[in-house]
């Protein structure tokens, strides 16, 4: 578990460092996840070693939504004032995600 958490943290820090160094307009953790993805494609046996720790972290994934829920409750008036752009962003991003997922599934099923 500590090894898994360390690997995830190292890749997140690498992503943050690259974003800071190059000034990319993408969150560091996103870059870190892309780097981790590439690393796991390159080192396939590493995925098997990380799997037990990742499964344990996924069991507690719901805890990561607590800060978002608290933020919505604390800034409820702002959410109500901005409901239209928020709803539009949610609907559009969900539609894009569904289309991209369908394209990927179709591509990999061939």
C-alpha positions in Angstrom: 0.0 0.0 0.0 2.8 2.4 0.9 4.6 1.5 -2.4 1.4 2.2 -4.4 0.8 5.5 -2.7 4.4 6.5 -3.2 4.3 5.7 -6.9 1.1 7.7 -7.3 2.6 10.6 -5.4 5.8 10.5 -7.4 3.9 10.7 -10.7 1.7 13.5 -9.4 4.8 15.5 -8.3 6.4 14.9 -11.7 3.3 16.2 -13.4 3.2 19.3 -11.1 6.9 19.9 -11.8 6.4 19.7 -15.6 3.4 22.1 -15.4 5.4 24.5 -13.3 8.5 24.2 -15.5 6.8 24.6 -18.9 3.7 26.7 -17.8 1.2 24.3 -19.3 -2.5 25.2 -18.8 -3.3 21.6 -17.6 -3.4 20.5 -14.0 -0.3 18.7 -12.8 -2.1 15.6 -11.6 -3.5 15.1 -15.1 0.0 15.2 -16.6 1.1 12.9 -13.8 -1.6 10.4 -14.7 -0.6 10.5 -18.3 3.0 9.8 -17.3 1.8 6.9 -15.0 -0.3 5.5 -17.9 2.8 5.6 -20.2 5.0 4.0 -17.5 2.5 1.2 -16.9 2.3 0.6 -20.7 6.1 0.3 -20.8 6.4 -1.7 -17.5 3.5 -4.1 -17.6 4.6 -6.1 -14.6 4.5 -2.9 -12.5 0.7 -2.8 -12.9 0.4 -6.2 -11.3 2.5 -5.1 -8.4 0.4 -1.9 -7.9 -3.0 -3.6 -8.2 -3.5 -4.7 -4.6 -2.8 -1.2 -3.3 -4.9 0.4 -6.0 -7.8 -1.8 -5.2 -7.6 -0.8 -1.5 -7.5 2.9 -2.5 -10.6 2.4 -4.8 -12.5 0.9 -1.9 -12.3 4.3 -0.2 -12.8 6.4 -3.3 -16.1 7.9 -1.9 -14.1 9.7 0.7 -12.6 11.9 -2.0 -16.0 13.3 -2.8 -16.5 14.8 0.7 -14.5 18.0 0.0 -16.5 18.6 -3.2 -19.8 18.1 -1.3 -18.7 20.5 1.4 -17.6 23.1 -1.2 -21.1 22.9 -2.8 -22.8 23.3 0.6 -20.5 26.2 1.7 -20.8 28.0 -1.6 -24.5 27.1 -2.2 -25.5 30.7 -3.2 -22.8 30.9 -5.8 -23.9 27.5 -7.2 -27.5 28.8 -7.4 -26.4 32.0 -9.1 -24.3 30.1 -11.7 -26.6 27.1 -12.2 -26.9 27.6 -16.0 -23.2 27.6 -16.9 -22.6 24.8 -14.4 -25.4 22.7 -15.9 -24.2 23.4 -19.4 -20.6 22.4 -18.5 -21.8 19.2 -16.9 -24.0 18.2 -19.8 -21.4 19.0 -22.5 -18.6 17.3 -20.7 -20.7 14.3 -20.0 -21.7 14.1 -23.7 -18.1 14.4 -24.8 -17.0 11.7 -22.3 -19.6 9.3 -23.6 -18.7 10.0 -27.3 -14.9 9.6 -26.6 -15.5 6.4 -24.6 -17.7 4.9 -27.4 -15.1 5.7 -30.0 -12.3 4.1 -27.9 -14.4 1.0 -27.2 -15.3 0.7 -30.9 -11.6 1.2 -31.9 -10.3 -1.4 -29.4 -13.0 -4.0 -30.2 -11.8 -4.2 -33.8 
